[in-house]
């Protein structure tokens, strides 16, 4: 009787994991699509080494920026003004959001 109970419990646990995987895969794809969507407006890319530590204990990382143009209409003259901007997209080869936080992908443990 106990062995049958354990087998049923294991089967249910496997079904739960399979359902979680069905949810996680599309969520992680959406994260990748949002990242690609940011890169569409890029006019160019720039890499530079930056210190993320202190002067005494430097932590040097390579940061990749995307360069893009922002357009605004001047309220006084009605002319379109172009502003050159840049945004972090990678830190040491890992994708990051526009604030510089590394992008976190979902795992089964998150659900």
C-alpha positions in Angstrom: 0.0 0.0 0.0 2.8 2.4 0.9 4.7 1.7 -2.3 1.7 2.6 -4.5 1.3 5.8 -2.6 4.9 6.8 -3.3 4.6 5.9 -7.0 1.5 8.1 -7.3 3.3 10.9 -5.5 6.3 10.7 -7.7 4.1 10.7 -10.9 2.3 13.8 -9.6 5.6 15.5 -8.9 6.8 14.7 -12.4 3.6 16.2 -13.8 4.1 19.4 -11.7 7.7 19.8 -13.0 6.5 19.2 -16.6 3.8 21.9 -16.2 6.4 24.4 -14.7 8.7 23.8 -17.7 5.8 24.7 -20.0 5.5 28.0 -18.2 9.2 28.8 -17.8 10.2 28.3 -21.5 7.8 31.0 -22.8 8.6 33.4 -20.0 12.4 33.2 -20.8 11.6 33.6 -24.6 9.7 36.8 -23.8 12.8 38.1 -21.9 15.0 37.4 -25.0 12.4 39.0 -27.3 12.4 42.2 -25.1 16.2 42.3 -25.2 16.2 41.9 -29.0 13.5 44.6 -29.2 15.8 47.1 -27.4 18.6 46.3 -29.9 16.4 47.2 -32.9 16.9 51.0 -32.4 20.7 50.7 -32.1 22.8 52.8 -34.4 26.1 51.3 -33.1 27.8 49.6 -30.2 30.6 50.6 -27.9 32.7 48.5 -25.5 34.8 49.9 -22.7 36.4 48.7 -19.5 34.9 50.1 -16.3 35.8 49.8 -12.6 32.9 48.4 -10.6 35.0 48.3 -7.4 37.0 50.9 -5.5 40.3 52.6 -6.2 42.0 50.3 -3.7 40.3 47.1 -4.9 39.3 47.6 -8.5 36.9 45.2 -10.2 37.3 45.8 -13.9 34.5 44.6 -16.2 33.9 45.1 -19.9 30.6 47.0 -20.5 28.9 47.0 -23.9 26.7 50.0 -24.7 24.3 50.5 -27.6 24.1 54.0 -29.1 20.8 55.3 -30.4 19.1 58.6 -31.3 16.1 60.1 -29.5 13.9 62.6 -31.3 12.0 65.5 -29.6 10.0 68.4 -31.0 11.1 71.8 -29.7 8.0 73.5 -28.3 9.2 77.0 -29.2 10.4 76.5 -32.8 8.6 73.3 -33.8 11.9 71.8 -35.0 12.8 68.2 -34.4 15.8 67.9 -32.1 18.0 64.8 -32.1 19.6 63.6 -28.9 22.3 61.0 -29.0 22.0 58.5 -26.2 23.7 55.3 -25.0 22.4 52.4 -22.9 24.1 49.5 -21.2 23.3 46.1 -22.8 26.0 43.8 -21.5 28.3 43.5 -18.6 31.1 41.0 -19.1 29.1 39.3 -21.8 26.0 38.9 -19.7 22.8 40.6 -20.8 21.6 43.5 -18.6 18.6 45.8 -18.5 18.8 49.5 -19.1 19.6 50.1 -15.4 22.7 47.9 -15.6 21.1 45.0 -13.6 21.9 41.6 -15.0 18.9 39.9 -16.6 17.6 37.0 -14.6 16.0 34.1 -16.3 13.3 32.0 -14.6 14.0 28.6 -13.2 11.7 25.8 -11.9 12.5 26.8 -8.3 11.0 30.3 -9.0 7.5 28.9 -9.4 
